[in-house]
Amino acid sequence: MNIDISLPLALRWVTAPAEWSLADGVLTVTAAPCTDIFTAPVGGAVRRDAAVALTTPPDGDWQFSARLRVGFRSAWDAGALIVWADDDHWAKLNFEQAPDGTPSVYSVVTRGRSDDALAGPVAADALWLRISRIEGAFAFHVSEDGASWRLVRQFALDSAVAPQVGIEVQSPVGEGCRVDFDTLHLAPTRLADLFGGG
């Protein structure tokens, strides 16, 4: 589906959601039921049906961030920021509902098969997520106030393909999930402090 989302940056749907809207700088996206992006580490089963919109970042180092509010209903409902090189090399940083119902931070890095790591619970109803590119590698950070950032992980995708970056919304076992994205920002700036998040 090649429909642009007009924000301060131009996102293009790669996989369309159940529905989406844009009003007053807030992008609202609803995932279709039973949708996900994941390549299972055990068995290798592939899911590629979650809603994804991407844009091409600048050359060199950059930072992409947004604030998310997620209407959690089922386990693994999530909104995410995603960096995508190809089907076998991608990663996402999720504001996601754990199976016990706790809003949490998860991250997935895929190099052929996916890993899936839990970074911990979230007490706030909104969460800032950020992806930074640093000399060909990447860092995931989260923040509950948009000012103080915490490192989730650093990694490389090991792909020769220049990555795109964007958003993802999923509801792997549920009936759909609504996510509000605001304060989306993509800047050609270098992360100054990997561990401090500044």
C-alpha positions as a Python dict, from the first residue, in 0.01 Angstrom:
ca = {
    (1, 'M'): (0, 0, 0),
    (2, 'N'): (176, 314, -117),
    (3, 'I'): (5, 592, 76),
    (4, 'D'): (220, 856, 238),
    (5, 'I'): (165, 973, 594),
    (6, 'S'): (232, 1348, 595),
    (7, 'L'): (421, 1436, 910),
    (8, 'P'): (740, 1634, 962),
    (9, 'L'): (882, 1320, 797),
    (10, 'A'): (718, 1119, 517),
    (11, 'L'): (629, 762, 608),
    (12, 'R'): (499, 513, 352),
    (13, 'W'): (294, 206, 437),
    (14, 'V'): (471, -118, 349),
    (15, 'T'): (202, -328, 515),
    (16, 'A'): (-126, -145, 577),
    (17, 'P'): (-298, -144, 917),
    (18, 'A'): (-666, -212, 980),
    (19, 'E'): (-705, 166, 991),
    (20, 'W'): (-510, 483, 1055),
    (21, 'S'): (-564, 856, 1092),
    (22, 'L'): (-360, 1171, 1144),
    (23, 'A'): (-491, 1466, 1344),
    (24, 'D'): (-314, 1745, 1533),
    (25, 'G'): (24, 1576, 1494),
    (26, 'V'): (-94, 1243, 1637),
    (27, 'L'): (-74, 939, 1412),
    (28, 'T'): (-327, 678, 1528),
    (29, 'V'): (-278, 327, 1392),
    (30, 'T'): (-487, 17, 1458),
    (31, 'A'): (-329, -322, 1396),
    (32, 'A'): (-540, -591, 1233),
    (33, 'P'): (-613, -899, 1448),
    (34, 'C'): (-344, -1167, 1477),
    (35, 'T'): (-65, -967, 1309),
    (36, 'D'): (305, -967, 1390),
    (37, 'I'): (658, -941, 1252),
    (38, 'F'): (880, -1216, 1390),
    (39, 'T'): (1098, -1506, 1280),
    (40, 'A'): (1082, -1767, 1553),
    (41, 'P'): (1422, -1871, 1690),
    (42, 'V'): (1282, -2219, 1753),
    (43, 'G'): (1152, -2369, 1429),
    (44, 'G'): (1198, -2058, 1215),
    (45, 'A'): (828, -1981, 1153),
    (46, 'V'): (792, -1643, 983),
    (47, 'R'): (533, -1373, 1049),
    (48, 'R'): (530, -1066, 822),
    (49, 'D'): (177, -923, 847),
    (50, 'A'): (197, -646, 1110),
    (51, 'A'): (137, -286, 1003),
    (52, 'V'): (465, -119, 901),
    (53, 'A'): (538, 227, 762),
    (54, 'L'): (894, 324, 667),
    (55, 'T'): (1103, 619, 558),
    (56, 'T'): (1460, 655, 432),
    (57, 'P'): (1689, 809, 696),
    (58, 'P'): (1979, 1040, 611),
    (59, 'D'): (2324, 904, 537),
    (60, 'G'): (2554, 862, 832),
    (61, 'D'): (2446, 880, 1194),
    (62, 'W'): (2088, 967, 1287),
    (63, 'Q'): (1828, 946, 1564),
    (64, 'F'): (1461, 854, 1523),
    (65, 'S'): (1220, 893, 1815),
    (66, 'A'): (852, 908, 1903),
    (67, 'R'): (617, 899, 2199),
    (68, 'L'): (370, 608, 2205),
    (69, 'R'): (44, 541, 2385),
    (70, 'V'): (-84, 185, 2338),
    (71, 'G'): (-438, 59, 2391),
    (72, 'F'): (-334, -277, 2533),
    (73, 'R'): (-595, -553, 2511),
    (74, 'S'): (-408, -882, 2465),
    (75, 'A'): (-67, -1036, 2524),
    (76, 'W'): (202, -899, 2292),
    (77, 'D'): (-9, -608, 2167),
    (78, 'A'): (248, -340, 2087),
    (79, 'G'): (353, -27, 1913),
    (80, 'A'): (713, -11, 1800),
    (81, 'L'): (987, 173, 1620),
    (82, 'I'): (1155, -46, 1361),
    (83, 'V'): (1477, -40, 1157),
    (84, 'W'): (1453, -252, 842),
    (85, 'A'): (1722, -359, 595),
    (86, 'D'): (1554, -670, 448),
    (87, 'D'): (1340, -967, 551),
    (88, 'D'): (1634, -1127, 732),
    (89, 'H'): (1791, -816, 888),
    (90, 'W'): (1573, -589, 1098),
    (91, 'A'): (1507, -489, 1458),
    (92, 'K'): (1223, -333, 1658),
    (93, 'L'): (1183, -163, 1994),
    (94, 'N'): (837, -232, 2141),
    (95, 'F'): (608, -81, 2403),
    (96, 'E'): (430, -410, 2456),
    (97, 'Q'): (193, -595, 2688),
    (98, 'A'): (357, -891, 2859),
    (99, 'P'): (157, -1216, 2889),
    (100, 'D'): (77, -1129, 3254),
    (101, 'G'): (-79, -798, 3141),
    (102, 'T'): (210, -572, 3241),
    (103, 'P'): (305, -290, 2998),
    (104, 'S'): (672, -352, 2921),
    (105, 'V'): (964, -277, 2693),
    (106, 'Y'): (1069, -554, 2456),
    (107, 'S'): (1327, -555, 2179),
    (108, 'V'): (1377, -790, 1886),
    (109, 'V'): (1688, -817, 1669),
    (110, 'T'): (1670, -1038, 1362),
    (111, 'R'): (1965, -1174, 1169),
    (112, 'G'): (1797, -1464, 995),
    (113, 'R'): (1599, -1566, 1305),
    (114, 'S'): (1474, -1328, 1572),
    (115, 'D'): (1573, -1295, 1932),
    (116, 'D'): (1329, -1143, 2179),
    (117, 'A'): (1445, -965, 2494),
    (118, 'L'): (1244, -818, 2781),
    (119, 'A'): (1389, -492, 2917),
    (120, 'G'): (1138, -446, 3198),
    (121, 'P'): (798, -310, 3304),
    (122, 'V'): (670, 43, 3239),
    (123, 'A'): (464, 237, 3494),
    (124, 'A'): (378, 534, 3270),
    (125, 'D'): (87, 540, 3023),
    (126, 'A'): (311, 688, 2752),
    (127, 'L'): (665, 596, 2655),
    (128, 'W'): (926, 758, 2432),
    (129, 'L'): (1123, 519, 2212),
    (130, 'R'): (1439, 601, 2015),
    (131, 'I'): (1657, 429, 1757),
    (132, 'S'): (2005, 572, 1698),
    (133, 'R'): (2242, 479, 1418),
    (134, 'I'): (2606, 503, 1523),
    (135, 'E'): (2878, 422, 1267),
    (136, 'G'): (2675, 143, 1110),
    (137, 'A'): (2553, -1, 1441),
    (138, 'F'): (2233, 81, 1630),
    (139, 'A'): (2115, 159, 1982),
    (140, 'F'): (1769, 138, 2139),
    (141, 'H'): (1673, 375, 2421),
    (142, 'V'): (1350, 442, 2614),
    (143, 'S'): (1232, 733, 2826),
    (144, 'E'): (928, 799, 3041),
    (145, 'D'): (965, 1179, 3019),
    (146, 'G'): (1138, 1243, 2685),
    (147, 'A'): (1443, 1384, 2861),
    (148, 'S'): (1616, 1105, 3058),
    (149, 'W'): (1691, 804, 2839),
    (150, 'R'): (1780, 445, 2934),
    (151, 'L'): (1977, 210, 2708),
    (152, 'V'): (1788, -107, 2613),
    (153, 'R'): (2050, -260, 2385),
    (154, 'Q'): (2313, -195, 2120),
    (155, 'F'): (2360, -417, 1817),
    (156, 'A'): (2458, -451, 1451),
    (157, 'L'): (2236, -591, 1177),
    (158, 'D'): (2525, -724, 965),
    (159, 'S'): (2352, -629, 640),
    (160, 'A'): (2501, -464, 333),
    (161, 'V'): (2161, -311, 256),
    (162, 'A'): (2103, 47, 373),
    (163, 'P'): (1824, 33, 631),
    (164, 'Q'): (1497, 221, 645),
    (165, 'V'): (1331, 325, 968),
    (166, 'G'): (972, 365, 1079),
    (167, 'I'): (686, 237, 1291),
    (168, 'E'): (517, -98, 1352),
    (169, 'V'): (188, -194, 1522),
    (170, 'Q'): (101, -554, 1612),
    (171, 'S'): (-157, -776, 1783),
    (172, 'P'): (-13, -1129, 1750),
    (173, 'V'): (-286, -1317, 1938),
    (174, 'G'): (-543, -1042, 1987),
    (175, 'E'): (-831, -875, 1806),
    (176, 'G'): (-635, -561, 1720),
    (177, 'C'): (-440, -290, 1896),
    (178, 'R'): (-460, 90, 1873),
    (179, 'V'): (-141, 295, 1906),
    (180, 'D'): (-102, 674, 1912),
    (181, 'F'): (233, 807, 1790),
    (182, 'D'): (330, 1168, 1843),
    (183, 'T'): (645, 1379, 1854),
    (184, 'L'): (792, 1173, 1567),
    (185, 'H'): (1137, 1310, 1493),
    (186, 'L'): (1418, 1199, 1260),
    (187, 'A'): (1739, 1399, 1281),
    (188, 'P'): (2086, 1361, 1125),
    (189, 'T'): (2253, 1383, 1465),
    (190, 'R'): (2495, 1155, 1643),
    (191, 'L'): (2413, 1006, 1981),
    (192, 'A'): (2658, 1168, 2221),
    (193, 'D'): (2639, 925, 2513),
    (194, 'L'): (2550, 561, 2443),
    (195, 'F'): (2504, 452, 2804),
    (196, 'G'): (2371, 780, 2942),
    (197, 'G'): (2136, 824, 2647),
    (198, 'G'): (2222, 1189, 2583),
}
